[in-house]
Amino acid sequence: MAETIGEESIILTVPSHLILSLDNVWIHAKSDRYLKEVLDAVGDYSRTARGAILIFLLLQITHSAASNSEKVGVLNPLTQYVQLLPEKVPLPTFWTEEERELLVGTSLEAALDAKLKSLDREFTHLQHSTASIGWCQLHWWSTETGALTFDDWKQVDAMYRSRALDLPGTGHAMVPAIDMANHASGDATVALYDTDPNGDAVLILREGKIPKANDEVTITYGDGKGACEMLFSYGFIEDTMTSAQELFLDLEIPDDDPLKLAKKAVAKSAPGFKLFLEEESIGWEGDFVWLLCVNEEDGLDFRLLQTNDGGRELQVLWKDRVMHDVSKLRRLLEEDRLWDMFHLRVIATLQGRTEQQLLALERSKDMIESLEPNRESDVYRTAATLRRLEEKLMLQAYETFEHKVSMPDDRDAILEANAVCVRKTSCCNPRLYRIILEMPIKNVPMRMTSRDDF
């Protein structure tokens, strides 16, 4: 029977010292010189929860694989927990090249490519940082006795990403027993995880949930996570998902943009935007696109300053006003008399990028048919589900953007605000250029027919 504290029924308590967290890894390092050597060697990477935990997992796997006379590391309360973790985790980072072809046109294609490159950089950093440590050279890197491979690094990454919980008061951590609970969203979620006043992790029954004998106790890995993130981090998409929920599309600054390098240098947000389903409508967010869609002709400028220590700093200006935070650019644009024009530029850019992704998804269908993949495999079924859900979300987004760029009020405002955009395509994307050219002449204010306006 579950323990009851106040209004909450606690199913399970995991003592704080058994939580695999950033702090606990460093506590273990005090009595494990092997672990401490690697943590110190990799520098700042080991000061992150991900870095510290992956190194801990790697040391435990090395300890279990070494012979008794060559044991690396020391036994600790989490040794057996690591040994019980599944050796195979069905994440896309382990898919074959042919299986990865199934992702062409989806948002996961770029995300997976970026992840594999990131893992390779991490693995290379680990190798370079520990090559001079004797036992690392013997057990990991030697061509004769070393056994560590890139697949091993992908393995500990998969263990971590597929099981890590965002534990209140602790941060990202692996929690034995609790992290073995399966995912169920919405009302199907039976229990929640939390931290009690002692710092222990607890699994608590949701209000109104009274499981019977042999009922499965489920948790949620995040109801707000989209299909792409679920497949990326956990290797599956929930059967009950009827929408991709959200997806991220990257954006590139055109090569003919004279401010491209400066924009990339000051951009703080990811170079792209997120589409998401909000109740029955489509929303989007992304600071980068506002920086992408304005140029020198509009009032964007950069200034190179020399700092007191002799260094250099790139300063951003909007109409001669210094911007200390580029993420606030949208707010400045909203205050500008040309806001309608800037807004339409952004919407047209988002629609064009969405259309590009839809075309990539459509064109890849014939290619996928030619691959003749195993249609009964879990990989094929999951990839097909992702493709279907993302196509649906992007079609909804495209229609939403089409409605916005087609509104008569917006068109009139654009024409009245800045006809020069038709002439200077460097500050106007092709779709916006086409929109303006196709506007009926009767909507153009008379004052714009003056030679001075062009």
N, C-alpha and C positions, 0 to 999 in steps of 0.2 A: 504494500500500500504506500502511496506517495505521502511524504512528510508534508504537513501543512504549516505554513508560517504566515500568519495574518490571513490575507485573502488568497495567497498563492500556494499551489500544491507543487512541491519540489519532487521531481522524479529521480534526479541524479545530481550528485555533487562531486566535482572534480577538484581536489586540493590545488591550491595555487602553485605549489612546487612541481606539479605534474603538467602544468600548462607549458607548451613549447612556444615561448615568446622571446622577444629580443632581450629583455632583462634576464630571463632565466638562462638563455644561452651563455651570456657573459658570466653568470653565477657558476654555471658548469665549468667554464673556462678556468676558473680559479683553482680547480682540482684536476684539470686535464691539460697538461702542457702542450699536447698535440693540437688540440682545439685552439688553444690560446695562440700558438705560433701562426696558424693559418688566419685566424681573425685579425691578428696584428699585421700580417703580411699584405692582406688585401686592402687595408686602409679604410677609407670612408664607407666602402661597400658593406663592411661588416657592422656598420652603425645603423643600418636599416633592418627592419624586421625580416624582409625577404632575404637579404644577404646573409645575415646571421643564421637564420633557420636553415637555408639551403646548405650552408657549410656544415652545420651541426648534423643534418641528415647524411651528408656525404661522409663525414667522419664515422658515423655509426655504421653505415654500409661497409666502409673500409675495414672497420673493426671486426665485423662479422665475417668478412671474406678472408681476412688474413689468417695464417696458421697460428697455432698457440704460441709458437716460439717467436713470432714476429707481430704480435698483437699491436695494433695502433689505437691509441685512445684508451679510455677506461669505461668500465661498466657503470651505468647510472640507471635511475628508475625509468628512464624513457627508452632504454635499449631494446627491451622486448616489444614495446609499442611500435618502434620503427621496423623491427623484424616482421611484425604482423601486417604491415601495410602492403596492399597488393602490388605485385611487381609490374603489372601492366595497367596503365591508366589510359583509357581510350580517347585521349585528347588529339586534336588535329595536328599538333606538333609531331605526332608519330605516323601520320598518314603518309602513304607512298606518293610519289610524284603523280601517278595516274589518279589517285584518289583526290589529290589537291586540285586537279583539273576540274573536278565537280564544283569547285567554289568560284570559278571564273564568273565575274559579273556580280558577285555578292560582296558585301562590305567586309566579309571575313577574309577574302582573298588578300587584300592589302594588309590587314591586321596580322594575319598569320605570317606573311612574308617579313613584316617588321619584327615580329616576335622571334622568328628564327634567327634573324640577323642580330637581335639583341642578345639572345642566348649565346650565339657564337662570340660576341664581344665579351660577355661575362666569362665564358669558358677560357678564352684567350687571356683575359686579365688574371684569372685564377692561375693559369699555367705560368705566365711570366712572373707573377708575384711570389710563387712558391717553388720555382725551379731550383733555387739555391738551398732549400731546406732538405736535408739528407733523406729523411724518411719519405718525404713527398716525391723526391726523385726516384727512390727505390720502388715505392708502391704505386705511384701514379704515372710518372712521365718517362721512365727508362724504357728504351725500345726492347730491352730484354726482360725486365721484371715488372715494368709498369703495366697496369691493367685499366686505368681510367680512360674512358672515351667520351666523346660528345654525347652519345646516347645516354650515358650515365648522368650527365648534367641535365639533359632533358627529362630524365626520370625523376630526379629530385625536384626539379621545377614543377613537374606534373603532380607529384605528391603534395607539394605545398599549395599550388593554385587550386587544386580540386578539393582541398580539405580546410584551407584557411578560413577562419571566422573573424569577423570584426567584433571582437569581444569588448564590451563597454569597460572603460577604465584601463584596458590593456593594449588595445589595438589589434592588428592582425596577428593571429596566433593559431596554432594547431592544438586542439583540445581533445585528448583521448576519450573515446566512447561517444562524446557528443558529436564529434566530427564524423562519426560513422552513421549518423542518422540520415535517411534519404530525404530528398526535397519534395515538398508538396506546397502549392501556392494557394492563396485565398483561404476559403473556409476549410480546405483539406489539411491545412497546417495544424498539427495537434499540439506542438509544444514550441516554446521560445527559449532561447539561451540568454543568460545575463550573468552579472557578477554580483555576489552577495557582499555584505559589509566587511567580510574577512578577506576579500580578494579571491575567493574561490569561484570557479565557474559552476553555474547551476542550470539545470534543464527544468523548465517550469511548464506545467500544463496551461494551455490557453483557457481563458474564462469560458465556462460552459462545456468544455471538453471532458468527457468521462470515458476513457478507453476501456474496452472489455478485454478479457483474457485473450491473448494471441493477436490483439490489434497492433498494428505497426505504429510506432511513435515517430512522426515526421517533423521536420523543421523546414523553414524556408531559407533558401540560399539568397533570396532577394526577389520579392514579387515584382519589383520595378525593372529587373534586368531583362534586356531584350533577348531575342532568339540567338543573335550573333554572340553575345557575351556568354550565354548559357552553354552554347556549343564550344566556344573558345576556352572557357575555364573549367567546365564540368564534363564535356563530352557528350551531352545529350540536349534535346529540346523537349520540353514537357508536352505530352500528348494533347493536353487541353488548350494549348496556345492557339489562338485564332488570328493573331497578329504578331508581326516581328517586334512590336512595342516601340523599338527605337533602333536606329542605326547611325553610323558615322561615315560621312563621305569626305574625302580629302579635297583640298583646293590647292591649286598651284598658281603662283604669280606669273603672268606671262613674261616671256623672255624679253619682249619689246618694251616692258615697263621700265623706264629709266631709274625708278626708285626701288627696283626689285631687291637689290642687296641690302639697302638700308631698311626696308620693310622687314625682311627676314631677320635682320639683326635686332630689331626692337620688339618684334612680336613675342608676346609672352604666352599666348594660348596656342592650342594645337591648330595646325594649318588645315582647318576644315570646319564642318558644322554637323550638328546632330539633328536628325529628324526624329520626332517622337509622337506617339499617339496620346492625346489628352482627351479622355472621355471619347467623344465621337469626332473630334476634330484633330487636325495635324498641326503641330507646333514645331518650331526650330529654334536653335540657339547656337551661337558661335561668334566670338568677338573678332576673329581673324578676318571674316568676310568684309567688315567695315573698313579695315585697313587696306584690304585688297582693292576695294572699289573706289577709292579716292586717290587723287594725284596732285601734282604741283599746280595744275590749272585750277583746281578746286580750292587750294589753300594749304595743302599739306607740304611741309618742308622739314628739312633736317639740318642740323648744325653740329659740327664737330668741335667739342670743347676740350681744353687741356685741364686735367685735374691738378690739385695741389701736390700730389705725389708724383707728378710727371706723366701720368697715364692719360688716356684719351677716353672721352665719353660722348656718345652720340645722343644728341638732344632732339626731341620731336616737337614740332610746332604746328599748330593749326591756326591759320590766319594770324600769324605773329604771336599767338598765345602759346606759351610753353605747356606741353602735356607731360606731366610727371608719371601718369599712368595711362598707357595706350588703351587699356580696356575701357576707359571712359570716353573713347572717341565717339561712340554712338550717342552719348548724352550731348556732346558738343554739336553733332550733326543735327540732332533733334531741335536744337535751338537756332539752327541756321535757316535763313529764308529759303534755301534751296533743299530743305529736308525732303520734300516730295520726290525730287529728282534722285537724291542719294538713296532713298528708300526703294524706289523702283529699280535702280541699278542693282541693288543687293538682291531683290526678289528675282529679277531676271537672271542674275548670276546663279542663284540657288536653283532656279528652274532648269537652266541650261545644264548645270552639273548633274541634276537628278535625271534629266533626259539622257545624258551621256551614259550614266550608269545603267539605265533601263535598256538602252541599245546594246550595251556590252552583255547584259544578261540575256537579251533576246538572241543576239548573234552566237552566243556560246551554246545554244540549245542543240544545233546541228552537230557541233563538235562533240558534245557530250554523248549524243546518240551514236556517233562513230566510234567512241571509246569502247562500247559494249561492256560497260561495267557490270559487276554482279549486282543485279537489281534487288536481290534478296538480302544483300549485306546490310548491316546496321549503318555503315558509313554512307552507302548510297541513299538509303531511306532518310537519314538525318540531313544529308546535303540537299536532297530534293525538297524536304520540308522547309529548310532555310531559304532556298531559292523562291519557293512559292510565297512564303510569308513576307520576304523582303520586296518581292515584285509588287505585291498587294499594297504595302505601305508606300512604296515609291510612286505608284500610280495615284494613290490618294494625295500624296504631297504635290505631284505634278499638277493635278487638277486644282488644288488649293492655290498654288502659285499662279496658274493660268488665270484664275478668277481675279487675283490681285492685280496682275499686270494689265488686265483687260478692262478694269473699272474706268469709265469715262472721266470721273473726277480726277483720277490720278494722271490720266493722259493729258488733260488740259493743264494741270499743274506743271507737268514736265515740260510741255511746250512753252509755257509762259516763263518758266524758271530759267531754262538754259538751252536754247536752240543750238548753241555752239557745240554741244555734245555730238550733234550730227556730223560736224566738220572734223572734230578732233577725236578720232576713234581710239586714241591711246587712253582716254579717260572714260571710254564707253564700251561695254562688251558687245559682241556682234548681235546678240538677241535684242538688247536695248536699242541698238542702232536701227534694227529692222522694225521694231515697234514704233519708233518715232517716225520713220519714213512712211509707214503704212497708215499713220493717223490722217483722217480727212482734213483737207485744207480749211474747211469752215470752222474747225476748232482752234485754228491758230489765231491768237490775238493780233489785231491790226498793227499794234506798235512793234511787232516782231518782223515786219516786212521792211523795216528800215535797213539800209546798208550798214549802219553802225552796229546793228545787232548781230551781224554775221562777220 
